[in-house]
Amino acid sequence: MRITRISAYRVELPLREGSYKWSGGKTVTVFDSTVVRVDTDAGLTGWGEVCPLGPFYLPAYATGVRAGIAELGPHLLGENPLELAKLNGRMDAALKGHAYVKSGIDMACWDLLGKATGQPVCVLLGGRYGDDFGLYRAISQESPGEMAAKVAGYRAEGYRRFQLKVGGDPDVDVDRIRAVAAELKPGDRLVADANTGWRMHDALRVVRAVRDVDVYIEQPCPTYEECLTVRRHTDHPFVLDEVIDSVDVLLRGHADRAMDVVNIKISKFGGLTKARQARDLCASLGVAMTLEDSWGGDVVTAAIAHLAHSCPPDVLFTATDFNSYVTVSFAAGAPRRVNGRLAAPTAPGLGVTPRPDVLGDPVVVVG
């Protein structure tokens, strides 16, 4: 089997709640997602998706995905998409860095591998654990009262993990954490996610002010070293996210006891191949994980579902279902949340089929 064509489609994903807000005044109302199609000489087609969280979150942006595919695509024509390690080596040699550009192509090749073997991707990633797995709900940054008021509604949808967006004024953030914590029920878990938004001295003030609250502290500061300092001054469970982008930093973090949980985002690692490597390393080290991506729609949600459903449950902290946050569905067969839980599709590959009437014409074609 050989790659004959790589195409990219642009899809806008408006948010159901109107906007999504996090640290530093960042906000998004419509996500710009790139859906990737990989065609082969065997008549099989694989699908992937990449959706950066705007250009101001990570070193990634939506038009960069498509420009990168135009640059990288010619180097992949004629390659065997089922030889995933070899293909990733080829991508890394042809385009240094820019892991997010490669993610959709790698994801589409896993879809092809599943279709070629007649297996769902979660089986190929290690096997399906149980019937489903639990999800978290992000609470967009608002006033303390507004954020607390959302908890009951999200719990009614089945969520028991709540990721509270903080990283603003530290005094207001303390109020946010306390207000939301007051709404929790037994079995709920709360994560205060600063998304790198605090200066180290402010982060230290916040963790000291809420030391009596049962809350996880996530990525308080921009750098690993700053986060490690905060970690060493608190006994709260600690989550690292934005700085987690390679096996190297996972090993360093484990050696430093820098975290209890890590967030593994598929596109930040460059696709399912390297995200699986990171996941399996964390499982071996006993580090709990949130498995997700920066953002996305139906294809990304399916990829997350397969990665999470094939993760040992004792180290799977939670995962996410981005397609329930947005108003546009562009693929049949995509997994859907049921009572706060998600299951990977059982059809071969990722189990999703994008709809041509929603995708429209490709904006990039290579081959």
C-alpha positions in Angstrom: 0.0 0.0 0.0 1.3 3.4 -1.0 0.2 7.0 -0.3 -1.1 8.6 -3.5 -2.6 11.9 -2.3 -2.9 14.0 0.9 -5.6 16.6 1.2 -6.6 19.1 3.8 -10.0 20.6 4.5 -10.9 23.6 6.6 -13.9 23.3 9.0 -15.1 26.0 11.3 -16.3 24.7 14.7 -18.5 27.3 16.6 -18.8 26.8 20.4 -22.2 25.8 21.9 -21.7 28.2 24.8 -20.6 31.0 22.6 -17.1 31.4 23.7 -14.2 29.6 25.6 -12.1 31.8 27.9 -8.9 31.0 29.8 -5.8 32.7 31.3 -4.5 36.0 30.1 -7.8 37.1 28.6 -7.6 34.6 25.8 -10.9 33.7 24.2 -12.1 31.8 21.2 -15.6 31.7 19.7 -15.0 29.6 16.5 -12.3 27.0 16.2 -10.5 26.6 12.8 -9.9 22.9 12.4 -8.0 21.1 9.6 -9.3 17.7 8.5 -6.7 15.6 6.8 -7.4 12.9 4.1 -4.8 10.3 3.1 -5.6 8.3 -0.1 -3.8 5.1 -1.1 -3.3 3.0 -4.2 -5.2 0.2 -2.4 -8.4 2.2 -2.5 -8.5 2.9 1.2 -8.7 6.4 2.7 -7.6 7.5 6.2 -8.7 10.5 8.1 -7.1 12.8 10.7 -7.7 16.2 12.3 -5.7 19.0 13.8 -7.2 21.9 15.7 -4.9 24.3 17.5 -6.4 26.3 20.4 -5.9 29.6 18.6 -2.4 31.0 17.7 -1.8 32.2 21.3 -1.9 29.0 23.3 1.0 26.8 22.0 3.5 27.2 19.1 0.8 26.1 16.6 -1.8 27.9 14.5 -4.5 26.7 12.1 -3.1 28.0 8.8 0.3 26.6 9.9 -1.2 23.1 9.8 -2.3 23.5 6.2 0.9 25.3 5.1 2.9 22.5 6.8 1.0 19.8 5.0 1.7 21.5 1.7 5.4 21.5 2.6 5.6 18.0 4.0 3.1 16.1 1.8 5.4 15.7 -1.3 7.9 13.8 0.8 5.3 11.2 1.8 3.9 10.3 -1.6 4.8 6.7 -2.4 5.4 5.8 1.3 3.7 2.9 3.0 1.2 4.4 5.5 1.1 1.2 7.5 4.8 1.5 8.4 4.1 4.0 11.1 7.5 4.3 12.8 9.2 4.6 9.4 6.7 7.1 8.3 7.2 9.2 11.4 10.9 9.1 10.8 10.4 10.3 7.3 8.2 13.2 8.5 10.8 14.2 11.1 13.6 14.2 8.6 11.6 16.2 6.0 10.3 18.8 8.5 12.2 19.6 11.7 9.8 20.3 14.6 6.2 21.4 13.9 4.9 18.3 15.6 1.3 19.5 15.3 1.6 19.6 11.4 2.4 15.9 11.4 -0.4 14.8 13.8 -3.3 14.7 11.3 -1.2 12.7 8.9 -0.1 10.2 11.5 -3.7 9.9 12.8 -5.0 9.2 9.2 -2.4 6.5 8.9 -3.6 4.8 12.1 -7.1 5.0 10.5 -5.7 3.2 7.4 -3.9 0.6 9.5 -7.2 -0.2 11.3 -9.1 -0.4 8.0 -6.4 -2.6 6.4 -6.5 -5.1 9.3 -10.2 -4.9 10.1 -9.5 -3.7 13.6 -10.5 -0.6 15.6 -7.6 1.6 16.4 -8.0 1.0 20.2 -7.2 -2.7 19.7 -4.1 -1.8 17.7 -3.1 0.7 20.4 -3.1 -2.0 23.1 -6.6 -3.3 23.6 -10.0 -2.1 24.9 -10.4 -1.8 28.6 -14.0 -2.0 29.9 -17.1 -0.5 28.3 -16.2 3.2 28.4 -14.3 5.8 30.4 -15.0 9.0 32.3 -14.6 12.5 30.9 -13.9 15.9 32.3 -15.7 19.2 31.6 -13.7 22.5 31.3 -15.4 25.5 32.9 -14.6 28.6 30.9 -13.2 31.5 32.9 -15.9 33.8 34.3 -16.7 35.4 37.6 -16.6 33.0 40.6 -20.4 32.9 40.9 -20.9 32.2 37.2 -18.4 29.4 37.2 -19.9 27.8 40.3 -23.3 28.0 38.8 -22.3 25.8 35.9 -21.3 22.8 38.0 -24.8 21.5 38.6 -25.6 21.5 34.9 -22.5 19.8 33.9 -23.0 17.2 36.6 -26.5 16.6 35.3 -24.8 15.7 32.0 -22.8 13.0 33.8 -19.4 14.8 34.3 -17.6 14.2 37.6 -14.3 15.8 36.7 -14.2 19.6 36.5 -11.4 21.6 35.0 -11.7 25.1 36.3 -10.0 27.8 34.2 -8.0 30.1 36.4 -4.7 31.9 35.8 -6.0 35.4 36.2 -6.0 37.8 39.1 -4.8 35.5 42.0 -7.3 36.9 44.5 -10.2 36.3 42.1 -8.8 32.8 41.3 -8.8 31.9 45.0 -12.5 32.9 45.1 -13.1 30.9 41.9 -11.6 27.8 43.4 -13.5 28.1 46.6 -16.8 28.9 44.9 -16.7 25.9 42.6 -15.3 23.6 45.3 -18.4 24.4 47.4 -20.6 23.0 44.7 -18.9 19.6 44.5 -20.4 16.3 45.6 -18.7 13.2 46.9 -16.9 11.5 44.0 -16.3 14.8 42.1 -12.8 16.0 41.4 -11.7 19.6 40.8 -8.7 20.7 38.8 -7.6 24.4 38.9 -6.0 24.9 35.5 -4.0 28.1 35.2 -2.8 27.3 31.7 0.6 29.0 32.5 -1.1 32.2 33.5 0.4 32.9 37.0 3.7 34.4 37.9 5.5 32.1 40.3 5.0 34.4 43.3 1.2 34.6 42.6 1.0 30.8 42.1 2.6 30.4 45.5 0.1 32.7 47.1 -2.8 30.8 45.5 -1.8 27.4 46.6 -1.2 28.6 50.1 -4.6 30.3 50.2 -6.5 27.1 49.1 -4.4 24.5 51.0 -7.6 23.4 52.8 -9.4 22.8 49.5 -9.4 19.4 47.8 -8.2 20.6 44.4 -5.6 19.6 41.8 -3.2 22.4 40.6 -2.5 22.4 36.9 0.3 24.1 35.0 0.5 27.3 37.2 3.4 28.9 35.4 5.0 28.9 31.9 8.2 27.0 32.5 8.9 23.6 33.9 11.3 25.1 36.5 8.7 27.5 37.8 6.1 24.8 38.1 8.6 22.6 39.9 9.1 25.3 42.5 5.4 25.7 43.1 5.1 21.9 43.3 7.7 21.8 46.0 5.7 24.3 48.1 2.3 22.6 48.1 0.9 19.2 49.0 -1.9 19.5 46.4 -1.9 16.9 43.6 -0.1 18.5 40.7 -0.7 18.3 37.0 1.6 19.3 34.2 0.3 20.1 30.7 1.8 22.7 28.4 5.4 21.7 29.2 4.7 18.1 28.5 5.7 17.5 24.8 8.3 14.7 24.8 9.4 11.6 26.4 12.5 13.5 27.7 10.4 15.9 29.8 8.3 13.0 31.1 11.4 11.2 32.3 12.7 14.4 33.9 9.4 15.1 35.5 9.2 11.6 37.0 12.8 11.8 38.3 12.1 15.3 39.9 8.7 14.1 41.3 7.4 17.2 39.5 3.8 15.9 38.9 1.2 13.4 39.8 -0.8 13.7 36.6 0.2 14.7 33.0 -1.9 15.9 30.1 -0.9 14.2 26.9 -2.2 16.1 23.9 -2.0 14.1 20.6 -1.1 17.0 18.3 1.6 18.3 20.7 3.4 15.0 20.4 2.9 14.8 16.6 0.2 12.1 16.4 -1.0 8.9 17.9 2.3 7.1 17.4 4.2 9.3 19.7 1.3 10.0 22.0 1.0 6.2 22.5 4.7 6.0 23.4 4.2 8.7 26.0 1.1 7.0 27.3 2.8 3.7 27.7 5.8 5.2 29.4 3.5 7.0 31.9 1.7 3.7 32.5 5.0 2.0 33.2 6.1 4.7 35.6 2.7 4.9 37.3 2.0 8.5 36.3 -1.7 9.2 35.8 -2.9 10.8 32.6 -5.5 13.0 31.0 -5.6 12.0 27.3 -6.8 14.7 24.9 -5.7 17.2 22.3 -5.5 20.9 22.0 -9.1 21.0 20.5 -11.0 19.4 17.6 -14.2 17.9 16.3 -15.4 14.4 15.4 -12.1 12.9 14.2 -10.0 14.3 17.1 -12.6 13.1 19.6 -12.6 9.6 18.0 -8.7 9.5 18.2 -8.9 10.6 21.8 -11.4 7.9 22.5 -9.2 5.1 21.0 -6.1 6.3 22.9 -8.0 6.6 26.2 -10.1 3.4 25.8 -6.8 1.4 25.3 -5.2 3.0 28.4 -5.0 0.9 31.7 -7.9 2.4 33.8 -5.7 2.7 36.9 -3.6 5.4 35.3 -6.3 7.1 33.2 -7.3 10.1 35.2 -9.7 11.4 32.6 -10.2 12.4 28.9 -12.3 14.8 26.9 -15.0 14.9 24.2 -14.4 18.0 22.2 -17.2 17.3 19.7 -19.8 17.9 22.4 -18.5 21.5 22.9 -19.1 22.6 19.3 -22.2 23.0 17.1 -20.9 21.4 13.9 -20.7 17.6 13.4 -18.8 16.7 10.2 -18.4 12.9 10.5 -20.7 9.9 10.8 -19.9 7.3 13.4 -18.2 9.8 15.8 -18.4 8.8 19.5 -20.8 10.7 21.6 -20.9 11.3 25.3 -23.4 9.2 27.4 -23.8 10.2 31.0 -20.4 11.8 31.2 -18.6 8.8 29.6 -17.3 7.9 26.2 -16.5 4.8 24.3 -14.2 4.3 21.3 -16.0 3.2 18.0 -15.9 -0.5 17.3 -15.7 -0.2 13.5 -12.3 -0.7 11.8 -9.9 2.2 12.0 -11.1 5.3 13.8 -14.6 4.4 12.9 -15.6 7.8 11.6 -16.6 8.9 8.0 -16.4 12.6 7.3 -19.3 14.1 5.3 -18.4 15.6 2.0 -21.3 18.1 2.2 -19.8 19.6 5.4 -16.1 19.4 4.4 -16.6 21.1 1.0 -13.6 21.2 -1.3 -10.0 20.7 0.0 -7.9 23.8 0.5 -4.6 21.8 0.1 -4.1 18.8 -2.3 -0.7 17.1 -2.6 -0.5 14.4 -5.2 
